[in-house]
Amino acid sequence: MGRDVITCHILDTVVGKPAGGVKCTLVKLSGVKADTISTATTDQDGRVTNWDSPLDSIKTSDGKVAPGTYRIKFDTGMYLSQNNNGQAFFPYVEVVFNIENPDSHYHIPLLLSNYSYSTYRGS
């Protein structure tokens, strides 16, 4: 099976290693409505390449991802409390992003440390 059209990756910048075992939730936003699409847990490489359930609910009739605003919630609290001296300042991180081109792949990396995080559009 190939990768899903939306993927993510977490790197622990304190130790310079992937953050495995972090629950991630993909949500489609529409006004005040937020529909959970799927969840997944990062693998040993800190990646979600395929979500636990198919992303069919956000695909158009031609099988492409629907344009719109999406959110990935990274449940970082447990990971941070079990690593890096047990300091979990961020219980979760939410990254909101727009999908404009249904022909593109959307990769959302999260660079995480005890007291900061950053993200960008990956490839």
N, C-alpha and C positions, 0 to 999 in steps of 0.2 A: 504494500500500500504506500502511495506517495504521501508527501506532507500535505497538511491542510493549507488553505489559502491564508489563514491567519496563524502565525506561530509566535512563540516568545522564548526568552532565554534569560536566566538570572546568573550573574557573576558576582561572587562575594569578593569585593575589592580589598577587604581587610587581609584575607589570606591568599588572594589571587587564584581562587578556584571556583568551579561551578557550584551553585546552590541547589542541590538535589533535594527532593522531598517536599517542595513547596506547593501547596494547593493554589491553583489559578482558576479564576472564574471569568468566562467571556460573556458579556452582556451587550445587547443592542439597545441603544437609547433612542427615544422618539418623544420629544417634548418632555413631559414629566413622567412618561412611561419608561420602565426599564425591564426588558425581558431577558432572563437568563437563557443563554443559548447552550452552553456546555461548561463542564469543568474538566480539569486534568491536573496531574501532579508532575512537577518537573522530574526528569529522569536524572541519572547519575551525572550526566553532562550538563545539568541545569536547564534542559530544554523541554519544551512542549512542541512536538512536531505534529502530533495528532491528538485531537480532543477526544474525551471519553465517549461522546455521542456525535453522530454526523452533524455537520453544519447545514443540513438541508433547509432548515427554517429560515436561513438568511440568504438562500440562493434563489436566483431568478429562474424562470422557466428554461433558460438556456444553460443552466448549471453554474453560472457565475455568481460571485458574492454580490449582494445588493449594496449599492452605495448608501452611506449613512454614517452616523456617529456610533462608535463602539467604545467599550471600556473593558479593560482587563484588571481584575482585582487580584493582586498578589498577596496571599496571606503569609506575610513575612515574620510575624511575631514568634511563632513556635520555632522556626528556623533560627532566628536571631537569639532567642533565649537558650537554645541548645548549643550554640556556637559563639565564638568571639566573647568569651567571658560572661555569657548569660545576659548581655545587655540588649534589651528589645525596645528601643525607643519608638520604632515604627511598628505598630501591630499589623498594619497592612499598608500597601501602596496601591493606589488606583491610577491607571494611565488611561486617559480618554484620547481617542484619535478618530480621524475622519477617513473613510474609504471613499475615494472619488473615482478611481479607475478600477472597474471590476476585472480587468485583465491582469492586474498586478498581484504580486504576492506581498503580504504585509507581515513584517517581522518586527516584533517589539522587544528589544533587549532592555533589561533593567540592570544597572550597575548599583550594587547595594553594599552599604557598610552600616556600622552601628548607628551613626548619627547623620547620615546623608544618603541620598540616592540620586541617580540621574538616568535619563532614558533618551532614546533617539530612534529614528526610523532606520531599521537595519535592512539587510538585503537577503 
